[in-house]
């Protein structure tokens, strides 16, 4: 069992690809955006996972583009197209076993999109929800995970981050947290060094007398 014998003060979860499978919706929206600007959609799709939309648009969009305006339009397109959004296997029960105040969601999505997708997937928004709107520097910068740890009043080095995308994994590493990689939506085998799990169905969590989380 990964991290056997180790306990954590808190779990910090990415959202898309980690707690929910929204890949089809995101691909449809991003493909439409890329093709609408005459860009190679496959190139954009290969790089957009796990980072804020505005940063991907700045990277690939034509010179002079209103990146924030385009990001707002793309967010609306993703909010309007929620077909196929479902929780990752076992995520609902796994989150239900966690005490309030021991976990957070840390996503590169804007807050309104995050809340929409969580609602569609049937997952509860936690008291601590860090989104693209809450940090100046998105993943792979560690700011989002550091912000979540501060909000939970825990040391980031005492957290386990659950991630699926390279940018998010790099952000967690930079924050000094331990990492578990969710592979449910991966199209290629994970080649990194962190432990992996396809979903949450085979995992259990227990809480000791000090409120610390243990994986089983």
N, C-alpha and C positions, 0 to 999 in steps of 0.2 A: 504494500500500500504506500503510495507516495506520501512523504512527510510523516510516516509512522513515527510515533514518539515525540513529535513536535506539536506544540499548540500555538494558536494565534489569537491576538487581541481582536481582530476583525477580518472579514472577507470583503474585498473590493471587486465588484463584477463589472466588466464591460457589458454592453447590452447586445448590439447586433452581432450575431454569430456566436455569442457566448451564452446569453440567456434566451434569446429569441432567434428564430431563423427568418430573416427579412430579406434574404439575398435576392430572391426573384423580383421583389418590389424595387429594391435599390438598383438592380441591373436595368430594369425597364426605364426608370427615371434617368439614370446616368447615360444610358445608350441614346435616349431621346435628346438629352442635352448635347452630347458629343456630336451626334449626327446633325443636329440643328446648327452647329457651328462649323461643319465641314471637317471635323476632327476624326481621327481613327478611333472608333469606339473601343476596340479591344485594348489599345494602349491605355486609354483613360480608365477602363474597368480594372485593368491589372494593378493600378496604382491608387485607386480611390478608397480602398478598404481601410477602416480604422482611423482615418484622419478627417479633419473638419472639411466640409464641402467647400468653404470659401478658399481654403488653401489649395485644394485640388483645382479649383477654377482659376486661381491666380497662376498656377503652374502650367496649365494646359490652354487656358483661354487666350483669344487673340489680344494683341496689344490694345490697351485703352479700355478693356472691358470693365464694366461695373461689377466687380466680383461679388460684392455683398448683395446687390440687387439680383444678380443671377442666382446666388445661393438661396435667397429668399424664394424665388420662383421655383427652384428645384425642390426646396423643402415642401412647398405647397403641393407640387406634383407627387411627392412621396406620401404626403398626408392623404391625398385623394385616392391613391392607389395602394390599398392595404391587402389586396388579394393574396392569399397564401401565407400570411404571417402567422407563425405558430411558435409555441415555446419549444426550446430545446428539450429533448427527452429527459424527464425527471426533474426539470427545473422548478416546477410549481411546488412539488412536495419538498424539495431541498430547501428552497427559500422559506417555506412555512416552518421549517424546523429551526430556523435561526432566530435568536432573540432580537427584539427591537433594539436598535442602537449598536448592533454588532456587525452590520453590513451596510454597504452603500453601492449604488450604481454609478459608474463613471463612464460616460459615453461621449463620443465626438459628435453626436447628433444634437441639434438645437433642442431646447427644452420642450417646445410644443410638439415636435415630432417624436421625441422620446416618450412623452406621456401618451400620445396617440398609439404608438406601437405597443407599449406595455398594456394599454387597455384592450387592444385587439387580441393580444396574446393571452390575456387573462392573468397577467402578473401584477402584483401590487407595487406601486411606486414606494420606495423606502423614504423615511424621513430625510435621509441624505441622498440627494440626487445631483451629481455634478455633471454639467452638460457643456456643450460648446460655448454657451453664453456666459459661462462662469469663469473662464480663464483667458488670459491674453495669448498664451502659447499653447496650442493643442498638441496632441500626441504626434511625434515621439518625445516631445518634451515631457518631463515628469509632473508638470504643474497640477494637472487634474487629479492625479493620485495623491499628491501631497496635500491638496485642498481637501480631499475626502478624509484623509487621515486626521487633519486638523479639526474638521467638523465632528469627527467621531471621538476626538481627544485621545488618539492613540499614536504611537510611533509608527511611521511607515515601514520601518524595518521589522515590525511585529505584525505585519499584514500579509495575507495571501491574496494576490491578484489573480483573477480568472480572466483570461484573454484568449482571443483567437487570431488576431492580426499582428503582423510584424511591427507596425508602428506602436500598437498598444503594448506588446511585449517589451519593446525597447523603452517605452515610457515607464513601465513597471520596474525594469532593471535599473533605470536611472534614478528612480525613487528609492531604491534599495530594498524593495519588497521581494518576497518569494513569489513564484509564478506557477500557475497550473494552466496548461493550454487545452482549450476545448477544440476538438477537431471535427465536430459534427458537420460543418459546412465546408470543410477543406476539400479541394479537388486534387491535391497532391499530398503525399506523406509529409508530416512535419519533420524537418531536418535539424531542429535545434536540440538543445540539451535539457530543456525543462520537461518535467513529467507531463503526460497527456491523458486525457479521457475523452471519449466521444460524447458523453453526456453525463447526467447525474444519477441515472437509474441504479447504478451499482455502488453508489457512494452513500455513506451515512455521516451525520455529524452529531457529536455529543458535546455537551457543555459541562465543564467541571465546576466545582464549587466556587472558583474564582471568576467564573464567567468566561473562561477561555474556550476557544473552539478547537475540537479535535476531529480529524477526518478518520473515517473507518470504512 
